[in-house]
């Protein structure tokens, strides 16, 4: 399978060339364009009944994906993500998987298995959630970020604390724990909320922009107009 990530780093688009019979799986809604001979099949990507229950009770959403298969010749399909940012490819191998934010998933090759994984405060205190997916198997995993990608490699025993809204992905060889930012005062007033303490060995991928902060900044511009029209 050939692929290209175009227009990096701010407006990245993933373009995949499929040979007859080749398949790629992508997040629902990620399609930009495709050749007319590409077949599309939509399905729910929960691995087990437990995963489905976990999604319904904690995530309150289903993880729907589309399978794109080339038929009657080769074809091309392209994907983008909603946030303005970059797309990165991770090589998944047996014994070397990744745990990623659901919002960061964009596509994967057919031999990669995606399963729900949550830890600590699943829905989160004060509405802040950490909804994770575990990717295992063998193949390529494409993730998207809001802003640029900041990559860190941790040695065994080395620890990094990451804000949940900046966390994109990390190796499943890492130990991790979702925790509060400092004490109650820091959690409520420090502006950070919940963080994830990650201990190596493994890799961590961080996005340089915070979607929550962007939405709050955008609301400061929109709120005066909304209030004026509501009067």
SVG drawing of the C-alpha trace seen along z (x, -y; Angstrom):
<svg xmlns="http://www.w3.org/2000/svg" viewBox="-34 -43 50 53">
<polyline fill="none" stroke="black" stroke-width="0.4" points="0.0,0.0 1.4,-3.4 0.5,-6.5 1.4,-10.2 0.8,-12.9 0.4,-16.1 0.3,-19.8 2.2,-19.2 2.3,-20.4 -0.8,-22.6 -3.3,-21.3 -2.3,-17.6 -4.2,-15.2 -3.6,-11.5 -3.7,-10.1 -3.7,-6.3 -3.3,-4.3 -5.0,-0.9 -4.2,2.0 -7.1,4.3 -8.4,6.0 -6.4,3.8 -8.3,2.2 -7.8,-0.6 -10.0,-1.5 -10.8,-5.1 -12.7,-7.1 -16.3,-7.9 -16.4,-11.3 -12.7,-11.5 -13.2,-11.0 -12.1,-13.8 -12.4,-12.1 -12.1,-8.6 -12.0,-6.9 -15.4,-5.6 -14.3,-1.9 -13.7,-2.1 -16.2,-0.1 -17.2,-1.4 -18.5,0.6 -19.5,-1.0 -19.3,0.9 -18.9,0.5 -15.3,1.2 -15.8,2.5 -13.7,5.6 -16.0,7.2 -19.3,6.9 -17.3,5.4 -15.9,2.7 -19.4,1.9 -20.8,1.6 -17.8,-0.5 -18.5,-2.9 -22.1,-3.2 -21.7,-3.7 -18.6,-5.8 -17.9,-7.2 -21.5,-7.8 -20.7,-7.3 -20.0,-4.5 -16.8,-4.1 -17.9,-3.8 -15.4,-3.2 -15.5,-2.8 -13.6,-0.1 -12.5,-1.3 -11.7,1.6 -10.4,1.2 -12.4,3.3 -12.0,3.7 -8.6,2.1 -6.5,-0.2 -7.9,-3.3 -7.2,-6.3 -8.8,-7.6 -7.9,-10.6 -8.7,-11.5 -8.4,-14.6 -9.2,-15.4 -11.2,-18.2 -8.5,-20.0 -5.9,-22.1 -2.7,-20.2 -0.5,-17.3 -0.9,-13.6 1.7,-11.0 2.1,-7.4 2.9,-4.9 4.3,-1.4 2.4,1.1 4.1,4.5 3.5,7.6 4.5,6.5 4.7,2.9 1.2,1.3 -0.1,-2.2 -2.7,-3.7 -4.3,-6.7 -7.0,-9.3 -10.1,-8.4 -10.2,-11.9 -6.7,-11.3 -7.5,-8.2 -7.9,-8.8 -7.1,-5.5 -5.3,-2.1 -4.4,0.8 -6.4,4.0 -4.3,6.0 -4.5,3.5 -7.0,4.3 -8.6,1.3 -10.1,1.8 -11.5,-0.5 -9.2,-1.2 -9.9,-3.5 -8.2,-4.2 -8.8,-6.3 -11.4,-9.0 -13.0,-7.8 -15.6,-10.5 -13.5,-12.8 -14.0,-15.3 -16.0,-18.3 -16.7,-16.9 -13.0,-16.3 -12.6,-12.9 -9.8,-10.7 -11.3,-8.3 -8.6,-5.9 -8.3,-3.2 -5.6,-0.5 -4.1,0.4 -2.3,3.8 -1.4,6.1 0.8,5.3 0.6,2.5 0.3,-1.3 -1.7,-3.5 -2.4,-7.1 -3.1,-9.7 -4.0,-13.4 -3.1,-16.2 -4.3,-19.7 -1.2,-21.7 2.3,-20.2 3.5,-16.8 5.9,-16.8 7.5,-13.3 9.3,-12.1 11.2,-8.8 11.2,-7.6 13.7,-5.2 12.7,-2.5 11.6,-4.2 11.5,-7.7 8.3,-9.6 6.5,-12.5 3.3,-14.2 1.0,-15.3 -2.1,-17.4 -5.0,-15.3 -5.9,-17.7 -2.4,-17.6 -1.9,-13.9 -2.3,-12.1 -0.7,-8.7 1.9,-6.6 3.4,-3.1 1.5,-0.3 4.8,0.7 4.4,-2.4 2.7,-2.4 0.2,-5.2 -2.2,-6.7 -4.8,-9.5 -4.6,-11.8 -5.5,-15.2 -3.2,-18.2 -1.8,-18.7 -4.3,-19.1 -8.0,-20.2 -7.0,-23.9 -4.6,-23.3 -7.2,-21.1 -10.0,-23.7 -7.9,-26.9 -4.7,-25.8 -6.3,-25.6 -5.0,-22.0 -7.7,-19.7 -6.6,-16.1 -3.2,-14.9 -1.7,-11.6 1.5,-10.3 3.3,-8.1 6.3,-6.0 8.6,-4.4 10.0,-2.6 8.2,-3.9 7.2,-6.8 4.8,-9.7 3.2,-11.9 1.9,-15.3 0.0,-17.9 1.2,-21.5 -2.3,-23.1 -5.1,-22.6 -8.6,-22.2 -10.4,-23.2 -8.4,-26.4 -9.1,-27.2 -12.8,-26.7 -12.8,-28.9 -10.9,-31.6 -13.3,-31.3 -16.2,-31.8 -14.8,-35.0 -15.2,-36.4 -18.6,-34.9 -20.3,-35.5 -20.8,-39.2 -22.5,-38.7 -24.7,-35.9 -25.8,-38.0 -26.5,-41.0 -28.7,-39.0 -30.5,-37.3 -31.7,-40.7"/>
</svg>
